[in-house]
Protein backbone atom coordinates (compact mmCIF):
# COMPACT_ATOMS: atom_id res chain seq x y z
CA UNK A 1 0.00 0.00 0.00
CA UNK A 2 2.81 2.43 0.89
CA UNK A 3 4.52 1.74 -2.44
CA UNK A 4 1.34 2.79 -4.31
CA UNK A 5 0.98 6.13 -2.49
CA UNK A 6 4.55 7.34 -2.99
CA UNK A 7 4.39 7.59 -6.83
CA UNK A 8 1.04 9.37 -6.57
CA UNK A 9 2.49 11.90 -4.12
CA UNK A 10 5.48 12.51 -6.39
CA UNK A 11 3.28 13.01 -9.47
CA UNK A 12 1.00 15.35 -7.52
CA UNK A 13 4.01 17.37 -6.32
CA UNK A 14 5.44 17.62 -9.85
CA UNK A 15 2.08 18.69 -11.28
CA UNK A 16 1.47 21.34 -8.58
CA UNK A 17 5.02 22.68 -8.83
CA UNK A 18 4.89 22.79 -12.63
CA UNK A 19 1.51 24.52 -12.68
CA UNK A 20 2.59 27.12 -10.16
CA UNK A 21 5.64 27.98 -12.28
CA UNK A 22 3.68 28.28 -15.52
CA UNK A 23 4.93 25.03 -17.01
CA UNK A 24 1.46 24.21 -18.28
CA UNK A 25 0.39 27.75 -19.18
CA UNK A 26 -0.05 28.73 -22.78
CA UNK A 27 1.17 32.08 -23.95
CA UNK A 28 1.83 33.91 -27.13
CA UNK A 29 3.73 36.75 -28.66
CA UNK A 30 3.79 40.06 -26.82
CA UNK A 31 5.16 43.01 -28.71
CA UNK A 32 4.32 45.49 -31.39
CA UNK A 33 1.32 44.45 -33.44
CA UNK A 34 1.01 44.72 -37.18
CA UNK A 35 0.11 48.26 -38.11
CA UNK A 36 -3.30 48.91 -39.52
CA UNK A 37 -3.65 49.25 -43.29
CA UNK A 38 -6.40 50.80 -45.38
CA UNK A 39 -9.11 49.20 -47.48
CA UNK A 40 -7.61 50.79 -50.61
CA UNK A 41 -4.23 49.18 -49.85
CA UNK A 42 -5.84 45.85 -48.89
CA UNK A 43 -7.55 45.65 -52.27
CA UNK A 44 -4.13 45.69 -53.99
CA UNK A 45 -2.47 43.03 -51.80
CA UNK A 46 -1.78 39.44 -52.82
CA UNK A 47 -4.04 36.56 -51.87
CA UNK A 48 -3.46 35.31 -48.29
CA UNK A 49 -1.80 38.58 -47.20
CA UNK A 50 -2.46 39.29 -43.53
CA UNK A 51 -4.18 42.62 -42.82
CA UNK A 52 -5.41 44.71 -39.92
CA UNK A 53 -8.17 47.16 -40.83
CA UNK A 54 -9.88 49.80 -38.71
CA UNK A 55 -13.28 51.13 -39.71
CA UNK A 56 -16.97 50.26 -39.57
CA UNK A 57 -19.09 47.27 -40.47
CA UNK A 58 -21.90 49.07 -42.24
CA UNK A 59 -24.15 46.35 -43.55
CA UNK A 60 -24.82 42.62 -43.60
CA UNK A 61 -24.70 41.13 -47.12
CA UNK A 62 -25.39 37.46 -46.38
CA UNK A 63 -24.95 34.75 -43.75
CA UNK A 64 -21.28 35.52 -43.01
CA UNK A 65 -20.72 38.41 -45.45
CA UNK A 66 -20.50 42.00 -44.24
CA UNK A 67 -19.57 45.28 -45.90
CA UNK A 68 -16.61 46.90 -44.12
CA UNK A 69 -15.80 50.57 -44.72
CA UNK A 70 -12.99 52.95 -43.86
CA UNK A 71 -12.14 56.42 -45.19
CA UNK A 72 -10.53 54.93 -48.33
CA UNK A 73 -13.23 52.52 -49.52
CA UNK A 74 -15.21 49.36 -48.86
CA UNK A 75 -14.39 45.65 -48.85
CA UNK A 76 -16.37 42.53 -48.06
CA UNK A 77 -15.56 40.82 -44.77
CA UNK A 78 -16.28 37.14 -44.16
CA UNK A 79 -17.01 36.89 -40.41
CA UNK A 80 -18.11 33.49 -39.12
CA UNK A 81 -20.50 33.43 -36.14
CA UNK A 82 -17.92 32.31 -33.58
CA UNK A 83 -15.56 35.18 -34.53
CA UNK A 84 -17.96 37.71 -32.98
CA UNK A 85 -17.07 36.35 -29.51
CA UNK A 86 -20.35 37.65 -28.09
CA UNK A 87 -19.81 41.22 -29.32
CA UNK A 88 -22.72 43.31 -30.56
CA UNK A 89 -21.53 45.73 -33.23
CA UNK A 90 -23.46 48.54 -34.89
CA UNK A 91 -22.47 50.67 -37.90
CA UNK A 92 -21.58 53.45 -35.44
CA UNK A 93 -18.93 51.29 -33.72
CA UNK A 94 -15.35 51.59 -34.92
CA UNK A 95 -13.89 48.10 -35.09
CA UNK A 96 -10.55 46.51 -35.84
CA UNK A 97 -10.56 43.37 -37.93
CA UNK A 98 -7.58 41.13 -38.57
CA UNK A 99 -7.52 38.47 -41.20
CA UNK A 100 -6.33 37.32 -44.59
CA UNK A 101 -7.06 38.67 -48.03
CA UNK A 102 -9.07 36.18 -50.06
CA UNK A 103 -8.95 36.86 -53.79
CA UNK A 104 -11.16 35.03 -56.26
CA UNK A 105 -11.52 35.61 -59.99
CA UNK A 106 -13.54 38.78 -59.63
CA UNK A 107 -13.76 39.57 -55.92
CA UNK A 108 -11.61 40.49 -52.95
CA UNK A 109 -12.63 40.00 -49.34
CA UNK A 110 -11.10 39.68 -45.90
CA UNK A 111 -11.44 36.32 -44.16
CA UNK A 112 -11.69 37.70 -40.62
CA UNK A 113 -9.80 35.90 -37.84
CA UNK A 114 -10.34 38.40 -35.00
CA UNK A 115 -12.62 41.34 -34.43
CA UNK A 116 -12.67 43.89 -31.62
CA UNK A 117 -14.47 47.15 -30.90
CA UNK A 118 -12.09 50.11 -30.81
CA UNK A 119 -14.72 52.79 -29.96
DRENPALO-224251 format. One line per field, with one value per residue (C-alpha): residue number from 1; y, z, x. Coordinates in Angstrom, 1 decimal. Example, Ala and Ser with C-alpha at 12.3 -4.5 7.8 and 13.67 -1.06 7.14 Angstrom:
! residues 2
k (1_2) .
v (-4.5_-1.1) .
w (7.8_7.1) .
u (12.3_13.7) .
END
This chain:
! residues 119
k (1_2_3_4_5_6_7_8_9_10_11_12_13_14_15_16_17_18_19_20_21_22_23_24_25_26_27_28_29_30_31_32_33_34_35_36_37_38_39_40_41_42_43_44_45_46_47_48_49_50_51_52_53_54_55_56_57_58_59_60_61_62_63_64_65_66_67_68_69_70_71_72_73_74_75_76_77_78_79_80_81_82_83_84_85_86_87_88_89_90_91_92_93_94_95_96_97_98_99_100_101_102_103_104_105_106_107_108_109_110_111_112_113_114_115_116_117_118_119) .
v (0.0_2.4_1.7_2.8_6.1_7.3_7.6_9.4_11.9_12.5_13.0_15.3_17.4_17.6_18.7_21.3_22.7_22.8_24.5_27.1_28.0_28.3_25.0_24.2_27.7_28.7_32.1_33.9_36.7_40.1_43.0_45.5_44.4_44.7_48.3_48.9_49.3_50.8_49.2_50.8_49.2_45.8_45.6_45.7_43.0_39.4_36.6_35.3_38.6_39.3_42.6_44.7_47.2_49.8_51.1_50.3_47.3_49.1_46.3_42.6_41.1_37.5_34.8_35.5_38.4_42.0_45.3_46.9_50.6_53.0_56.4_54.9_52.5_49.4_45.7_42.5_40.8_37.1_36.9_33.5_33.4_32.3_35.2_37.7_36.3_37.6_41.2_43.3_45.7_48.5_50.7_53.5_51.3_51.6_48.1_46.5_43.4_41.1_38.5_37.3_38.7_36.2_36.9_35.0_35.6_38.8_39.6_40.5_40.0_39.7_36.3_37.7_35.9_38.4_41.3_43.9_47.1_50.1_52.8) .
w (0.0_0.9_-2.4_-4.3_-2.5_-3.0_-6.8_-6.6_-4.1_-6.4_-9.5_-7.5_-6.3_-9.9_-11.3_-8.6_-8.8_-12.6_-12.7_-10.2_-12.3_-15.5_-17.0_-18.3_-19.2_-22.8_-23.9_-27.1_-28.7_-26.8_-28.7_-31.4_-33.4_-37.2_-38.1_-39.5_-43.3_-45.4_-47.5_-50.6_-49.8_-48.9_-52.3_-54.0_-51.8_-52.8_-51.9_-48.3_-47.2_-43.5_-42.8_-39.9_-40.8_-38.7_-39.7_-39.6_-40.5_-42.2_-43.6_-43.6_-47.1_-46.4_-43.7_-43.0_-45.5_-44.2_-45.9_-44.1_-44.7_-43.9_-45.2_-48.3_-49.5_-48.9_-48.9_-48.1_-44.8_-44.2_-40.4_-39.1_-36.1_-33.6_-34.5_-33.0_-29.5_-28.1_-29.3_-30.6_-33.2_-34.9_-37.9_-35.4_-33.7_-34.9_-35.1_-35.8_-37.9_-38.6_-41.2_-44.6_-48.0_-50.1_-53.8_-56.3_-60.0_-59.6_-55.9_-52.9_-49.3_-45.9_-44.2_-40.6_-37.8_-35.0_-34.4_-31.6_-30.9_-30.8_-30.0) .
u (0.0_2.8_4.5_1.3_1.0_4.5_4.4_1.0_2.5_5.5_3.3_1.0_4.0_5.4_2.1_1.5_5.0_4.9_1.5_2.6_5.6_3.7_4.9_1.5_0.4_-0.1_1.2_1.8_3.7_3.8_5.2_4.3_1.3_1.0_0.1_-3.3_-3.7_-6.4_-9.1_-7.6_-4.2_-5.8_-7.6_-4.1_-2.5_-1.8_-4.0_-3.5_-1.8_-2.5_-4.2_-5.4_-8.2_-9.9_-13.3_-17.0_-19.1_-21.9_-24.2_-24.8_-24.7_-25.4_-24.9_-21.3_-20.7_-20.5_-19.6_-16.6_-15.8_-13.0_-12.1_-10.5_-13.2_-15.2_-14.4_-16.4_-15.6_-16.3_-17.0_-18.1_-20.5_-17.9_-15.6_-18.0_-17.1_-20.4_-19.8_-22.7_-21.5_-23.5_-22.5_-21.6_-18.9_-15.3_-13.9_-10.5_-10.6_-7.6_-7.5_-6.3_-7.1_-9.1_-9.0_-11.2_-11.5_-13.5_-13.8_-11.6_-12.6_-11.1_-11.4_-11.7_-9.8_-10.3_-12.6_-12.7_-14.5_-12.1_-14.7) .
END
